């Protein structure tokens, strides 16, 4: 579902066996996009971390992090260049990065509006 929304929002194509290829969407202007998402829990905690496996090294050009609210509406969405996100993820034992960290990285592009529009179609 999330991969399809990202593809639609960025006018890209969802890649059918993304796990084997290392990315989920291919979009002009962005290249290979790895898609990760989280849904905010109903208890009010702000859990926005996503994890990237070591196998993803050099496997994508941008990371899309999408946060859904409790009702699965798009709460926030960001694209982050591989070169900005990978050194951080690789330096951590659990290989995670939060949405709020990703937003502040060099080259980050807020695509929340595009994702919200795609989810309404």
TATA-V430712 format. One record per backbone hydrogen bond with DSSP energy under -1.0 kcal/mol. CO is the residue of the C=O (numbers start at 1). NH is the residue of the N-H. If there is no record, write none. Layout:
BEGIN
co=CO nh=NH
co=CO nh=NH
END
This chain:
BEGIN
co=1 nh=5
co=2 nh=6
co=3 nh=7
co=4 nh=8
co=5 nh=9
co=6 nh=10
co=7 nh=12
co=13 nh=26
co=16 nh=18
co=17 nh=21
co=18 nh=22
co=24 nh=15
co=25 nh=33
co=26 nh=13
co=27 nh=30
co=27 nh=31
co=31 nh=27
co=32 nh=61
co=32 nh=62
co=33 nh=24
co=33 nh=25
co=34 nh=64
co=36 nh=66
co=38 nh=68
co=41 nh=44
co=45 nh=47
co=48 nh=99
co=50 nh=97
co=53 nh=56
co=54 nh=57
co=56 nh=59
co=61 nh=82
co=62 nh=34
co=63 nh=80
co=64 nh=36
co=65 nh=78
co=66 nh=38
co=67 nh=75
co=67 nh=76
co=68 nh=40
co=69 nh=72
co=73 nh=69
co=76 nh=67
co=77 nh=111
co=78 nh=65
co=79 nh=109
co=80 nh=63
co=81 nh=84
co=81 nh=85
co=82 nh=86
co=85 nh=89
co=86 nh=90
co=89 nh=92
co=95 nh=52
co=97 nh=50
co=98 nh=102
co=99 nh=103
co=102 nh=105
co=105 nh=108
co=109 nh=79
co=111 nh=115
co=112 nh=116
co=113 nh=117
co=114 nh=118
co=115 nh=119
END
